[in-house]
């Protein structure tokens, strides 16, 4: 973390600390606690750097550090509570909007800030204060999924296949850009000699290295994305109330599950009617998996099944195969 983030984190930790809260009482304490909730609402909405958030923070500091009359604190309490509860009402916070909810929000935020300071990132499984399905727009999100709490981006689910799919899209777009560059180079080939000069140049070899690396990484990511989907399927079955999970209870308890076990011993057993249709895709997946495994376990040994070098698949990937593999 850079110095600005560290300073901001320390500042927020101080605002939400018991050291700041414990000396307060009555209307002053309630007004302060609600002002902290206003700060929390903006953080999880990704609005921490806005002008509204600056006003919330200034209000919290003013309430904490001020010395006003009981009547003035009572007026402040009504103002802050009204604003925060209006935000609750427009959003997806779970009722009732009372002191218990406020205390949960403050304790939750304090825990997240501590974790960011200690680990650099804070992941949590759905808390009791928000309907995360509605808040994030991911209807498949369950209480056992992990959500990231970030000071500047808010909260968002960290379902593994979503992360891998985003990486895959980035690499795919970069690959398309490289293919476009190649097309621009190729269209300038007029005679054989010009073509020879281009393809033997250091610049062209560097370009080819980039293209080959991107092709291998796309196959790698395509397989990893499917694996992430399979593991998430397994995770959902294991921790949900799926009615037929007893059929596969022996598999749900194993400590080292893999993609083949998930397909062959879980999906095919739970959904036997899909086996014929899925078998074709599964066989294609295993073929692509072979290329990925050669990348992960790159070795000079011989594949005795077909008497070829294990390195061979790494060197024969072409645009057509990469595109077909990624589509599958």
The 8 nearest C-alpha neighbors of each residue, nearest first, counted from 0:
[[1, 4, 5, 2, 119, 3, 116, 115],
 [2, 0, 4, 3, 5, 6, 7, 8],
 [1, 3, 5, 4, 6, 0, 7, 8],
 [4, 2, 6, 5, 1, 7, 0, 8],
 [3, 5, 7, 6, 2, 1, 8, 0],
 [6, 4, 2, 8, 3, 7, 9, 1],
 [5, 7, 9, 3, 8, 4, 2, 10],
 [8, 6, 4, 10, 9, 5, 3, 11],
 [7, 9, 5, 11, 10, 6, 4, 12],
 [10, 8, 12, 6, 7, 11, 5, 13],
 [9, 11, 7, 13, 8, 12, 6, 14],
 [12, 10, 14, 8, 13, 9, 15, 7],
 [11, 13, 9, 15, 14, 10, 16, 8],
 [12, 14, 16, 10, 11, 15, 9, 19],
 [13, 15, 11, 12, 16, 19, 10, 60],
 [14, 16, 12, 13, 109, 11, 105, 17],
 [17, 15, 13, 18, 19, 14, 12, 20],
 [16, 18, 20, 19, 21, 15, 13, 22],
 [17, 19, 16, 20, 21, 22, 13, 15],
 [20, 18, 17, 16, 21, 14, 22, 13],
 [21, 19, 17, 18, 23, 22, 16, 28],
 [20, 22, 23, 17, 18, 19, 24, 28],
 [23, 21, 20, 19, 24, 18, 28, 17],
 [24, 22, 28, 21, 20, 27, 25, 19],
 [25, 23, 28, 27, 26, 22, 29, 21],
 [24, 26, 28, 27, 29, 23, 69, 72],
 [27, 25, 29, 73, 28, 72, 30, 76],
 [26, 28, 30, 72, 25, 29, 24, 31],
 [29, 27, 24, 23, 31, 25, 30, 26],
 [28, 30, 32, 26, 31, 27, 33, 25],
 [31, 29, 76, 27, 33, 28, 32, 26],
 [30, 32, 34, 28, 29, 33, 59, 62],
 [33, 31, 29, 35, 34, 30, 28, 36],
 [32, 34, 36, 30, 35, 31, 80, 29],
 [33, 35, 37, 31, 36, 59, 32, 30],
 [36, 34, 38, 32, 33, 37, 39, 31],
 [37, 35, 39, 33, 34, 38, 40, 32],
 [36, 38, 34, 40, 35, 39, 83, 55],
 [37, 39, 35, 36, 41, 40, 55, 52],
 [40, 38, 36, 42, 37, 41, 35, 43],
 [41, 39, 37, 38, 42, 43, 36, 44],
 [40, 42, 46, 44, 38, 39, 47, 43],
 [43, 41, 47, 39, 45, 44, 153, 40],
 [42, 44, 153, 154, 45, 40, 41, 39],
 [43, 45, 153, 41, 42, 46, 40, 154],
 [46, 44, 153, 152, 42, 43, 151, 47],
 [47, 45, 41, 44, 49, 48, 42, 52],
 [46, 48, 42, 41, 49, 52, 45, 151],
 [47, 49, 46, 52, 50, 151, 53, 45],
 [50, 48, 52, 51, 46, 47, 53, 41],
 [49, 51, 53, 52, 54, 48, 47, 55],
 [52, 50, 54, 53, 49, 55, 41, 46],
 [53, 51, 55, 54, 49, 50, 47, 56],
 [52, 54, 50, 56, 51, 55, 57, 49],
 [53, 55, 57, 51, 52, 56, 58, 50],
 [56, 54, 52, 58, 53, 57, 38, 59],
 [55, 57, 59, 53, 58, 54, 52, 60],
 [56, 58, 54, 60, 59, 55, 61, 53],
 [59, 57, 61, 55, 56, 60, 54, 62],
 [60, 58, 56, 62, 34, 61, 57, 31],
 [59, 61, 63, 57, 58, 62, 64, 56],
 [60, 62, 58, 64, 59, 63, 65, 57],
 [63, 61, 59, 65, 60, 64, 31, 58],
 [62, 64, 60, 61, 65, 59, 31, 19],
 [63, 65, 61, 62, 60, 66, 59, 19],
 [66, 64, 62, 61, 63, 67, 60, 27],
 [65, 67, 64, 68, 62, 63, 72, 61],
 [68, 66, 71, 65, 72, 69, 70, 62],
 [67, 69, 71, 70, 72, 66, 73, 27],
 [70, 68, 72, 71, 73, 67, 26, 27],
 [69, 71, 73, 68, 72, 74, 67, 75],
 [72, 70, 74, 68, 73, 69, 67, 75],
 [73, 71, 75, 69, 27, 74, 70, 26],
 [72, 74, 70, 76, 26, 71, 75, 69],
 [75, 73, 71, 77, 72, 76, 78, 70],
 [76, 74, 72, 78, 73, 77, 79, 71],
 [75, 77, 30, 73, 79, 74, 78, 80],
 [78, 76, 74, 80, 75, 79, 81, 73],
 [77, 79, 75, 81, 76, 80, 74, 82],
 [78, 80, 82, 76, 81, 77, 75, 30],
 [81, 79, 83, 77, 82, 78, 76, 84],
 [80, 82, 84, 78, 79, 83, 77, 85],
 [83, 81, 85, 79, 80, 84, 78, 86],
 [84, 82, 86, 80, 85, 81, 37, 79],
 [83, 85, 87, 86, 81, 82, 80, 88],
 [84, 86, 88, 82, 83, 87, 81, 89],
 [87, 85, 83, 89, 84, 88, 90, 82],
 [88, 86, 84, 90, 85, 89, 92, 83],
 [87, 89, 85, 86, 90, 84, 91, 92],
 [90, 88, 86, 87, 85, 91, 84, 92],
 [89, 91, 87, 88, 92, 86, 134, 85],
 [92, 90, 130, 129, 134, 93, 87, 133],
 [93, 91, 129, 87, 128, 90, 130, 94],
 [92, 94, 128, 129, 91, 95, 130, 127],
 [95, 93, 96, 92, 100, 97, 128, 87],
 [94, 96, 97, 93, 100, 99, 92, 98],
 [97, 95, 94, 100, 84, 98, 101, 93],
 [96, 98, 99, 100, 95, 101, 94, 102],
 [97, 99, 101, 100, 102, 96, 29, 103],
 [100, 98, 102, 101, 97, 103, 96, 95],
 [99, 101, 103, 98, 102, 97, 96, 104],
 [100, 102, 98, 104, 99, 103, 105, 97],
 [101, 103, 99, 105, 100, 104, 98, 106],
 [104, 102, 100, 106, 101, 105, 107, 99],
 [103, 105, 107, 101, 102, 106, 108, 100],
 [104, 106, 108, 102, 107, 103, 109, 101],
 [107, 105, 109, 103, 108, 104, 102, 110],
 [106, 108, 104, 110, 105, 109, 103, 111],
 [109, 107, 111, 105, 110, 106, 104, 112],
 [108, 110, 106, 112, 107, 111, 105, 15],
 [111, 109, 113, 107, 108, 112, 114, 106],
 [110, 112, 108, 114, 113, 109, 121, 115],
 [113, 111, 115, 109, 114, 110, 108, 116],
 [114, 112, 110, 116, 111, 115, 117, 109],
 [113, 115, 117, 111, 116, 112, 121, 118],
 [116, 114, 119, 120, 112, 121, 118, 117],
 [115, 117, 113, 114, 119, 118, 112, 8],
 [116, 118, 114, 115, 119, 113, 120, 112],
 [119, 117, 115, 120, 114, 116, 121, 113],
 [118, 120, 115, 116, 117, 121, 114, 0],
 [121, 119, 115, 118, 114, 122, 149, 148],
 [120, 122, 115, 114, 148, 111, 147, 123],
 [123, 121, 147, 146, 145, 148, 120, 124],
 [124, 122, 146, 145, 125, 147, 121, 126],
 [123, 125, 145, 143, 144, 142, 146, 126],
 [126, 124, 142, 123, 127, 146, 143, 131],
 [125, 127, 128, 124, 129, 123, 142, 107],
 [128, 126, 129, 125, 93, 130, 103, 92],
 [127, 129, 93, 126, 92, 100, 104, 130],
 [130, 128, 92, 131, 93, 127, 91, 126],
 [129, 131, 132, 91, 133, 134, 92, 93],
 [130, 132, 134, 133, 129, 135, 125, 140],
 [133, 131, 138, 137, 130, 134, 136, 135],
 [134, 132, 136, 131, 135, 130, 91, 138],
 [133, 135, 131, 132, 136, 130, 91, 129],
 [134, 136, 137, 133, 132, 131, 155, 156],
 [137, 135, 133, 132, 134, 138, 131, 140],
 [138, 136, 132, 135, 139, 140, 133, 131],
 [137, 139, 132, 140, 136, 133, 135, 141],
 [140, 138, 137, 141, 132, 136, 144, 235],
 [141, 139, 138, 137, 132, 144, 142, 131],
 [140, 142, 143, 144, 139, 125, 132, 131],
 [143, 141, 125, 144, 124, 140, 126, 145],
 [142, 144, 141, 124, 145, 125, 238, 140],
 [145, 143, 141, 142, 124, 140, 146, 158],
 [144, 146, 124, 123, 157, 122, 156, 143],
 [145, 147, 156, 123, 122, 157, 155, 124],
 [148, 146, 122, 154, 155, 121, 156, 149],
 [147, 149, 154, 121, 153, 122, 146, 150],
 [150, 148, 153, 152, 151, 154, 147, 121],
 [151, 149, 42, 153, 152, 148, 47, 45],
 [150, 152, 45, 149, 153, 47, 42, 46],
 [153, 151, 45, 149, 150, 154, 43, 44],
 [152, 154, 43, 45, 44, 149, 42, 151],
 [155, 153, 148, 43, 147, 149, 146, 152],
 [154, 156, 147, 146, 135, 157, 153, 148],
 [157, 155, 146, 158, 145, 147, 154, 135],
 [158, 156, 146, 145, 159, 147, 155, 162],
 [157, 159, 161, 156, 160, 162, 145, 144],
 [160, 158, 162, 161, 227, 157, 163, 231],
 [159, 161, 227, 163, 162, 228, 224, 164],
 [162, 160, 164, 159, 163, 158, 165, 157],
 [163, 161, 159, 165, 160, 164, 166, 158],
 [162, 164, 160, 166, 165, 161, 224, 167],
 [165, 163, 167, 161, 166, 162, 160, 168],
 [164, 166, 168, 162, 167, 163, 161, 169],
 [167, 165, 163, 169, 164, 168, 170, 162],
 [166, 168, 164, 170, 165, 169, 220, 171],
 [169, 167, 171, 165, 166, 170, 172, 164],
 [168, 170, 166, 172, 167, 171, 173, 165],
 [171, 169, 173, 167, 172, 168, 174, 166],
 [172, 170, 174, 168, 173, 169, 167, 175],
 [171, 173, 175, 174, 169, 170, 168, 176],
 [174, 172, 176, 170, 171, 175, 169, 177],
 [173, 175, 171, 177, 176, 172, 170, 178],
 [176, 174, 178, 172, 177, 173, 179, 171],
 [175, 177, 179, 173, 174, 178, 172, 180],
 [178, 176, 180, 174, 179, 175, 181, 173],
 [177, 179, 181, 175, 180, 176, 174, 182],
 [180, 178, 176, 182, 177, 181, 175, 183],
 [179, 181, 177, 183, 178, 182, 176, 184],
 [180, 182, 178, 184, 179, 183, 185, 177],
 [183, 181, 185, 179, 184, 180, 186, 178],
 [182, 184, 180, 181, 186, 185, 179, 187],
 [183, 185, 181, 182, 187, 186, 180, 188],
 [186, 184, 182, 187, 188, 183, 181, 194],
 [185, 187, 188, 183, 184, 182, 189, 181],
 [186, 188, 185, 184, 189, 183, 194, 193],
 [187, 189, 194, 186, 185, 190, 193, 184],
 [190, 188, 187, 193, 191, 194, 186, 192],
 [189, 191, 193, 192, 188, 194, 195, 187],
 [190, 192, 194, 193, 195, 189, 188, 196],
 [193, 191, 195, 194, 190, 196, 189, 197],
 [194, 192, 196, 195, 190, 191, 188, 197],
 [193, 195, 191, 197, 188, 192, 196, 198],
 [196, 194, 192, 198, 193, 197, 199, 191],
 [197, 195, 193, 194, 199, 198, 192, 200],
 [196, 198, 194, 200, 195, 199, 193, 203],
 [197, 199, 195, 203, 200, 196, 194, 204],
 [200, 198, 196, 197, 195, 201, 203, 204],
 [199, 201, 203, 197, 202, 198, 196, 204],
 [202, 200, 204, 203, 205, 199, 198, 206],
 [203, 201, 205, 200, 204, 206, 197, 199],
 [202, 204, 206, 200, 205, 201, 198, 207],
 [205, 203, 207, 201, 206, 202, 208, 200],
 [204, 206, 208, 202, 203, 207, 201, 209],
 [205, 207, 203, 209, 204, 208, 202, 210],
 [208, 206, 204, 210, 209, 205, 211, 203],
 [209, 207, 205, 211, 206, 210, 212, 204],
 [210, 208, 206, 212, 207, 211, 213, 205],
 [209, 211, 207, 213, 208, 212, 214, 206],
 [212, 210, 214, 208, 213, 209, 207, 215],
 [211, 213, 209, 215, 214, 210, 208, 216],
 [212, 214, 216, 210, 211, 215, 217, 209],
 [215, 213, 211, 217, 212, 216, 321, 210],
 [216, 214, 212, 218, 217, 213, 219, 211],
 [217, 215, 219, 213, 218, 214, 220, 212],
 [218, 216, 220, 214, 219, 215, 221, 213],
 [219, 217, 221, 215, 216, 220, 222, 291],
 [218, 220, 216, 291, 217, 222, 221, 223],
 [221, 219, 223, 217, 222, 218, 167, 224],
 [222, 220, 218, 224, 223, 325, 219, 217],
 [223, 221, 225, 224, 220, 219, 226, 288],
 [222, 224, 220, 226, 225, 221, 227, 219],
 [223, 225, 227, 221, 222, 226, 163, 160],
 [226, 224, 228, 222, 227, 223, 229, 221],
 [225, 227, 223, 229, 224, 228, 258, 230],
 [226, 228, 160, 224, 230, 225, 229, 159],
 [229, 227, 225, 231, 226, 230, 160, 232],
 [230, 228, 232, 226, 231, 227, 225, 233],
 [229, 231, 233, 227, 232, 228, 234, 226],
 [230, 232, 234, 228, 233, 229, 235, 227],
 [233, 231, 229, 235, 230, 234, 228, 236],
 [232, 234, 230, 236, 231, 235, 237, 229],
 [235, 233, 231, 237, 232, 236, 230, 238],
 [236, 234, 232, 233, 237, 238, 239, 231],
 [237, 235, 233, 239, 234, 238, 241, 232],
 [236, 238, 234, 235, 239, 251, 233, 244],
 [237, 239, 235, 236, 234, 240, 143, 241],
 [240, 238, 236, 241, 235, 237, 234, 143],
 [239, 241, 242, 238, 236, 244, 237, 243],
 [240, 242, 239, 244, 243, 236, 237, 238],
 [243, 241, 244, 240, 245, 239, 246, 236],
 [244, 242, 245, 241, 246, 269, 247, 240],
 [243, 245, 246, 247, 241, 242, 248, 236],
 [246, 244, 248, 247, 243, 242, 249, 241],
 [247, 245, 244, 248, 243, 269, 268, 249],
 [246, 248, 245, 250, 249, 244, 265, 251],
 [247, 249, 245, 251, 250, 246, 244, 252],
 [250, 248, 247, 251, 252, 253, 246, 245],
 [251, 249, 252, 248, 247, 253, 264, 265],
 [252, 250, 248, 249, 253, 237, 247, 233],
 [251, 253, 250, 249, 254, 248, 237, 256],
 [254, 252, 250, 251, 255, 256, 249, 248],
 [253, 255, 256, 252, 251, 250, 257, 249],
 [256, 254, 253, 257, 252, 260, 250, 251],
 [255, 257, 254, 253, 260, 258, 261, 250],
 [258, 256, 260, 259, 261, 255, 230, 226],
 [257, 259, 261, 260, 226, 262, 229, 256],
 [260, 258, 262, 261, 257, 263, 264, 256],
 [259, 261, 264, 263, 257, 262, 258, 256],
 [260, 262, 265, 258, 259, 264, 263, 266],
 [263, 261, 266, 259, 260, 265, 264, 267],
 [262, 264, 260, 267, 259, 265, 261, 266],
 [265, 263, 260, 261, 268, 262, 267, 266],
 [264, 266, 261, 268, 267, 262, 263, 269],
 [267, 265, 262, 269, 268, 270, 261, 263],
 [268, 266, 271, 270, 263, 269, 265, 274],
 [267, 269, 265, 266, 271, 270, 264, 263],
 [270, 268, 266, 267, 265, 271, 246, 243],
 [269, 271, 267, 272, 268, 266, 273, 274],
 [272, 270, 267, 274, 273, 268, 269, 266],
 [271, 273, 270, 274, 275, 267, 276, 269],
 [274, 272, 271, 276, 275, 270, 277, 267],
 [273, 275, 277, 271, 276, 278, 272, 267],
 [276, 274, 278, 277, 273, 272, 279, 271],
 [277, 275, 273, 274, 278, 279, 280, 272],
 [278, 276, 274, 280, 279, 275, 281, 273],
 [277, 279, 281, 275, 280, 276, 274, 282],
 [280, 278, 282, 281, 277, 276, 283, 275],
 [279, 281, 283, 277, 282, 278, 284, 276],
 [280, 282, 284, 278, 283, 279, 277, 285],
 [283, 281, 285, 279, 284, 280, 278, 286],
 [284, 282, 280, 286, 281, 285, 279, 287],
 [283, 285, 281, 287, 282, 286, 288, 280],
 [286, 284, 288, 282, 287, 283, 289, 281],
 [285, 287, 283, 289, 284, 288, 282, 290],
 [288, 286, 284, 290, 289, 285, 283, 291],
 [289, 287, 285, 291, 290, 286, 284, 292],
 [290, 288, 292, 287, 286, 291, 285, 293],
 [289, 291, 293, 287, 288, 292, 312, 294],
 [290, 292, 288, 294, 219, 293, 289, 295],
 [293, 291, 295, 289, 294, 290, 296, 288],
 [292, 294, 297, 296, 290, 291, 295, 289],
 [293, 295, 297, 291, 292, 296, 290, 313],
 [294, 296, 292, 293, 297, 291, 219, 290],
 [297, 295, 293, 294, 292, 298, 291, 309],
 [296, 298, 293, 294, 295, 310, 309, 299],
 [297, 299, 300, 309, 296, 310, 293, 308],
 [300, 298, 309, 310, 308, 301, 297, 311],
 [301, 299, 298, 309, 308, 302, 310, 307],
 [302, 300, 308, 307, 309, 303, 306, 299],
 [301, 303, 307, 306, 304, 309, 308, 305],
 [302, 304, 306, 305, 301, 307, 308, 300],
 [305, 303, 302, 306, 307, 301, 308, 309],
 [304, 306, 303, 307, 302, 301, 308, 309],
 [307, 305, 303, 302, 304, 301, 308, 309],
 [306, 308, 302, 305, 301, 309, 311, 303],
 [309, 307, 301, 310, 311, 302, 300, 299],
 [308, 310, 311, 301, 302, 300, 299, 298],
 [311, 309, 308, 313, 312, 299, 298, 297],
 [310, 312, 313, 308, 314, 309, 315, 307],
 [313, 311, 314, 315, 310, 290, 316, 309],
 [314, 312, 311, 310, 315, 316, 294, 293],
 [313, 315, 311, 312, 316, 310, 211, 317],
 [316, 314, 312, 313, 317, 311, 320, 211],
 [317, 315, 314, 320, 313, 312, 321, 214],
 [318, 316, 320, 319, 321, 315, 214, 211],
 [317, 319, 321, 320, 322, 316, 214, 323],
 [320, 318, 322, 321, 317, 323, 316, 324],
 [321, 319, 323, 317, 322, 318, 324, 316],
 [320, 322, 324, 318, 319, 323, 325, 214],
 [321, 323, 325, 319, 320, 324, 318, 326],
 [324, 322, 320, 326, 321, 325, 319, 327],
 [323, 325, 321, 327, 326, 322, 320, 287],
 [324, 326, 322, 327, 323, 221, 321, 218],
 [327, 325, 323, 324, 322, 321, 221, 320],
 [326, 324, 325, 323, 280, 284, 283, 221]]
